[in-house]
């Protein structure tokens, strides 16, 4: 019987050693995965933030383009709008008018 008990203990120790080795391997792989993944995750988060900002800017620019196209169409067709732009944005006055520029 002592030989059988000794064999059992050796087999049990081999199983425990194999289990510990397996656990250690999984742990090491997990740590490596985290080390490799974390910088990429941080970069991905930064890129998503930049993407959201660019999408917002794109929407603003699209609205501005639509407004400018609308104004461009009106300038060619509406002489009063053309005069309004000339007066408001360029400071042009009719002959005989005095322009008073009030700074606020």
C-alpha positions in Angstrom: 0.0 0.0 0.0 2.7 2.5 0.6 3.8 2.2 -3.0 0.2 3.0 -4.1 0.0 6.0 -1.8 3.3 7.2 -3.1 2.2 6.8 -6.7 -1.1 8.6 -5.9 0.8 11.5 -4.3 3.2 11.8 -7.3 0.2 11.8 -9.7 -1.6 14.3 -7.5 1.5 16.6 -7.4 1.8 16.3 -11.2 -1.8 17.3 -11.6 -1.4 20.2 -9.2 1.8 21.3 -10.9 0.1 21.1 -14.3 -2.9 23.1 -13.0 -0.6 25.7 -11.5 1.3 25.9 -14.8 -1.9 26.3 -16.8 -3.2 29.0 -14.4 0.2 30.8 -14.6 0.1 30.6 -18.5 -3.4 32.0 -18.6 -2.5 34.8 -16.2 0.6 35.8 -18.2 -1.4 35.8 -21.4 -4.1 37.9 -19.7 -1.5 40.4 -18.6 0.1 40.6 -22.0 -3.3 41.1 -23.6 -4.1 44.0 -21.3 -0.7 45.6 -21.9 -1.2 45.4 -25.6 -4.9 46.3 -25.6 -4.8 49.3 -23.3 -2.8 51.7 -25.4 -5.0 50.9 -28.4 -8.1 51.4 -26.4 -6.9 54.8 -25.2 -6.0 55.8 -28.8 -9.4 54.5 -30.0 -11.2 56.7 -27.4 -9.1 59.7 -28.5 -10.0 59.1 -32.1 -13.7 58.8 -31.4 -13.6 62.1 -29.6 -11.8 63.8 -32.5 -14.3 62.1 -34.9 -17.3 63.5 -33.0 -15.7 67.0 -33.1 -15.1 66.7 -36.8 -18.7 65.5 -37.5 -20.0 68.5 -35.6 -17.8 70.9 -37.5 -18.8 69.3 -40.7 -22.5 69.8 -39.9 -21.8 73.5 -39.1 -19.9 74.0 -42.3 -22.7 72.3 -44.3 -25.2 74.7 -42.8 -22.9 77.6 -43.6 -22.5 76.5 -47.2 -26.3 76.1 -47.6 -26.8 79.6 -46.2 -24.2 81.1 -48.5 -25.7 79.2 -51.5 -29.1 80.6 -50.6 -27.6 84.2 -50.4 -25.8 83.7 -53.6 -29.0 82.8 -55.4 -30.8 85.8 -53.9 -28.1 88.2 -54.9 -28.5 87.5 -58.5 -32.3 87.8 -58.4 -33.1 90.4 -55.7 -31.7 93.9 -56.2 -32.8 94.9 -52.7 -30.8 92.1 -51.1 -27.8 93.1 -53.2 -28.2 96.6 -51.8 -28.6 95.3 -48.3 -25.3 93.4 -48.5 -23.5 96.3 -50.0 -24.7 98.6 -47.2 -24.4 96.2 -44.2 -21.2 94.3 -45.1 -19.3 96.7 -47.3 -20.4 100.1 -45.9 -21.5 101.4 -49.3 -23.7 104.5 -49.3 -25.9 106.0 -52.0 -24.9 109.2 -53.5 -25.7 112.1 -51.1 -26.0 109.9 -48.1 -23.8 110.3 -45.0 -22.6 107.1 -43.3 -22.5 107.2 -39.5 -20.7 104.2 -38.1 -21.6 103.7 -34.4 -19.2 101.4 -32.5 -20.7 99.6 -29.6 
